[in-house]
Amino acid sequence: MQKTPVVFLPGLLNDGELWQQQVEDLSSMVDPMIADLTLDDSIEAMADRVLSSISGPFVLVSMSMGGYVAFEIMRIAPERILGVALLATSASPDKPDRQKERIQAISALEHGNFRGVTKKFLPRLLHKTNLELPVADKVMTMAMRVGGSVFLRQQQAILNRRDYRELLGDIDTPTLVGVGDSDQLTPLDEAQLIHAGIRGSKFHLFDNCGHLPPLEAPDETTRILQDWISQLERPV
């Protein structure tokens, strides 16, 4: 039987390590590809690059910034998508205080001050029970590996993204929405807005989890993806 093609979309300052356990655990049932979202400075260009990197229909699995790319792909090529998973993301534009933070981060980087994910910022990313675990070092190391120039491109892309709330009612692709119960960056109400806006979508709440379910709750993330993908129509 042909395996289902699945494209994994990382978030800001994430690389393939974000999805590595899910790719390994699901490889017996899916044909996985982790998209490279480090090369472009707009969500539209990221989406175009993903679409040009794979042929035929496929499943999208996204997190955070990757969710913005998933929305854009759904906007321009919904016929290509067998299903879309939207974890820890938002369809809404940034609120003014978040926009201000991004602009300040870009300004600091333009003056040569890139510090990646700092220990001070970690409590906004991870549940408090994970702050002293190896996942914290993994997140910081990954951010430094991705680097400042990518951070600049990605922040610019996020700042200039569309408002995808108007798209939600048009999505009729099987959709899974998930969020950590302690996510401070894309909180529960944003996930509930997406879930309510997409008819027939499934919803999952990760307990004791912050903004990074694939790393904070890797086994649970694999399980819900496995159950969801197994119910999708497979390509022929």
C-alpha positions in Angstrom: 0.0 0.0 0.0 1.2 3.5 -0.9 2.2 5.5 2.1 0.6 8.9 2.7 2.9 11.8 1.9 3.1 14.1 4.9 4.9 17.5 4.9 6.0 18.7 8.4 6.2 22.5 8.8 8.5 23.8 11.6 8.0 27.0 13.6 10.1 30.1 14.2 13.8 29.2 14.9 13.0 25.5 14.5 14.6 23.0 12.2 13.9 19.4 11.5 14.7 18.4 15.0 11.3 19.8 16.0 9.5 16.9 14.2 12.2 14.3 14.4 10.5 11.9 16.8 7.2 12.1 14.9 8.9 11.4 11.6 10.7 8.4 13.1 7.6 7.1 14.8 5.3 7.5 11.9 7.6 6.4 9.1 6.0 3.0 8.9 2.7 4.6 7.8 3.6 7.8 6.1 6.2 9.1 3.6 7.5 12.1 5.6 9.2 15.3 4.5 10.3 18.2 6.7 10.0 21.5 4.9 12.8 24.0 5.0 11.2 27.3 6.1 14.5 29.1 6.6 15.1 30.5 3.1 12.4 33.0 2.6 11.2 36.3 4.1 7.5 35.9 3.4 4.9 33.4 4.2 3.8 33.4 0.6 7.3 32.4 -0.6 7.5 29.7 2.0 4.2 28.2 0.8 5.3 28.4 -2.8 8.6 26.6 -2.0 6.7 23.8 -0.1 4.3 23.3 -3.0 7.1 23.2 -5.6 9.1 20.6 -3.5 6.5 17.9 -3.6 4.1 16.6 -6.3 0.6 15.3 -6.0 -1.7 15.4 -2.9 -0.2 15.4 0.6 -1.0 15.9 4.3 0.2 19.0 6.1 1.4 18.9 9.7 2.3 22.3 11.1 3.2 24.1 14.3 3.3 27.9 15.1 4.8 29.8 12.2 4.4 26.6 10.2 0.7 27.0 10.7 0.8 30.4 8.9 2.4 28.6 6.0 -0.2 25.9 6.1 -3.0 28.5 6.0 -1.4 30.1 2.9 -1.1 26.7 1.2 -4.7 26.1 2.0 -5.5 29.5 0.5 -3.7 29.0 -2.8 -3.8 25.2 -3.4 -6.5 23.5 -1.2 -7.0 20.8 -3.8 -3.5 19.5 -3.1 -4.2 18.9 0.6 -5.5 15.6 2.0 -5.6 16.9 5.6 -4.1 19.7 7.7 -2.9 19.6 11.3 -2.6 23.0 13.0 -0.7 22.8 16.3 0.1 25.8 18.5 -0.8 28.4 15.8 -3.1 31.3 15.1 -5.2 32.5 12.3 -5.3 36.1 13.7 -2.7 38.8 13.1 -0.4 39.7 16.0 -1.8 42.0 18.7 0.0 45.3 19.0 2.2 44.3 21.9 3.4 41.2 20.0 4.1 43.2 16.9 6.2 45.6 19.0 8.2 42.7 20.4 8.9 41.4 16.9 10.0 44.8 15.7 12.3 45.2 18.7 13.8 41.8 18.0 14.5 42.7 14.4 16.0 46.0 15.5 18.3 44.3 18.0 19.4 41.7 15.3 20.2 44.5 12.8 22.6 45.8 15.5 24.2 42.4 15.7 22.5 41.2 18.9 21.2 37.7 18.3 20.9 35.6 21.4 18.5 32.9 20.2 16.1 31.5 22.7 17.3 32.7 26.1 16.6 31.1 29.5 14.6 34.2 30.3 12.3 33.6 27.3 12.0 29.8 27.9 9.0 30.1 30.4 7.0 31.6 27.5 7.8 28.6 25.3 7.7 25.6 27.7 5.5 24.4 30.5 7.1 25.1 33.9 7.7 21.3 34.4 9.9 21.2 31.3 12.2 24.1 32.1 14.9 22.0 33.8 14.6 19.0 31.4 16.7 18.3 28.4 14.0 19.7 26.1 15.0 23.2 27.3 18.6 22.8 26.1 17.3 21.3 22.9 15.2 24.3 22.2 18.1 26.8 22.9 20.6 24.8 20.8 18.2 24.5 17.9 17.6 28.2 17.9 21.3 29.0 17.8 21.8 26.4 15.0 19.1 28.1 12.9 20.8 31.4 13.5 20.2 35.2 13.3 19.8 35.7 9.6 17.0 33.1 9.4 15.4 34.7 12.5 15.4 38.0 10.7 13.7 36.5 7.6 11.2 34.6 9.6 10.2 37.5 11.8 9.7 39.7 8.8 7.5 37.0 7.2 5.4 36.7 10.4 5.0 40.4 10.7 3.7 40.8 7.1 1.4 37.7 7.1 -2.2 37.8 6.1 -5.2 37.7 8.4 -6.3 34.1 7.9 -9.5 34.3 10.0 -11.5 35.0 6.8 -10.2 31.7 5.3 -11.4 29.5 8.1 -15.0 29.1 6.8 -13.7 28.1 3.3 -11.6 25.2 4.6 -13.4 21.9 4.0 -10.2 19.7 4.3 -10.1 17.3 7.3 -8.4 19.4 10.0 -6.8 18.7 13.4 -6.3 21.6 15.8 -4.1 21.2 18.8 -2.7 23.4 21.5 -0.9 23.2 24.9 -3.0 24.1 27.9 -0.2 26.5 29.0 0.7 28.0 25.6 1.5 31.7 26.2 2.3 32.5 22.6 -0.7 31.1 20.8 -3.1 30.5 23.7 -6.1 28.3 23.9 -8.6 30.9 22.7 -6.7 31.2 19.4 -6.9 27.5 18.9 -10.6 27.5 19.8 -11.2 30.2 17.2 -9.7 28.0 14.5 -11.6 25.0 15.6 -14.9 26.8 15.7 -14.2 28.4 12.3 -13.3 25.2 10.4 -16.4 22.9 10.0 -15.8 19.4 11.2 -12.4 20.0 12.6 -11.1 17.8 15.5 -9.6 19.4 18.6 -6.9 18.2 21.0 -5.7 19.9 24.2 -2.2 18.9 25.5 -2.2 18.9 29.3 0.9 20.3 31.1 2.3 21.6 27.8 3.4 25.0 26.5 4.0 26.1 22.9 6.0 23.1 21.7 3.9 19.9 21.8 6.2 17.9 19.4 9.0 18.4 21.9 7.2 18.7 25.2 4.7 15.9 24.5 6.3 13.9 21.7 4.6 10.6 22.4 1.2 12.2 22.7 1.8 14.3 19.5 2.7 11.1 17.6 -0.4 9.3 18.9 -2.9 12.0 17.9 -1.3 12.4 14.5 -1.2 8.6 14.0 -4.9 8.3 14.9 -5.9 11.3 12.7 -3.8 10.4 9.6 -5.1 6.8 9.7 -8.6 8.1 9.2 -7.7 10.2 6.2 -8.4 9.2 2.6 -5.1 7.8 1.3 -3.8 8.7 -2.1 -4.2 6.2 -4.9 
